[in-house]
């Protein structure tokens, strides 16, 4: 026997799963419940915004004919439907039906019967430019704010702007910058031209200086390259001169050696010839 809570059950799989109701499965000494059931033995309902009636639920009951007792402003079998959202915040849900406030109608209060600044189309109000709201009753102010205090339906504009939506300049003239700036251009035309000319000259000077610096760098690189070539040629010329001198010295040494060898050979030959002549003369004297 195994015990789960205070209820004894058999250790077979059928008995273990029988402990979990409404299709629940025992796993790790806990019931895994199928939606929308929950609780220790899967006897309660997963109410989103309310209290589960549990095993007291009976569709034919007078008081417990729904699985959940919902909190205020929530409805549905599992209390997961907002009363306000069901009527699009335009009415009140009573007994499953929306009671719409004025100017709204439809099953979910999704349609309007009023359209102040626009055109009605398929139960909706399509607003003209510069208006917004469910029935286009709110003005859009490009600058400033709506005149809510006097309820005039117009905008309270800053000094620079005018018009129903504060979308025009309050002053006109050659020195007034166009909308949406609408401020006075204090600089005179001559001064503005002088400033533009000075800025242009400054930019040209910067460009000229940049080009000059680049040319100087280029010339410096060329001079460095030419100087290195000259140094290399000088080193090469000195090396060739040294080699030429060494060659001439070796040549002179070889010529002297050859001449000495010839002299020695000639002297040897003369000596041999003299000895040979002496040998020939000796028998004749005897």
ABEGO torsion letter per residue (X at the ends): XBBBEABBBBABAAAAAAABBGGBBBBGGBBBBBOABBEAAGABBBBABEBBAEAABBAABAAAABABBBBBGBBEAAGABBAAAAAGGABBBBGGBBBBBBGBBEAAGABBABBABEBBBGGBBBBBBGBBEAAGABBBBABEBBBAAAGAGBBBBBAABBEAAGABBABBEAABBBOAAGBBBABBAAAAAAAAAAAAAAAAAAAAAAAAAAAAAAAAAAAAAAAAAAAAAAAAAAAAAAAAAAAAAAAAAAAAAAAAAAAAAAAAAAAAAAAAAAAAAAAAAX
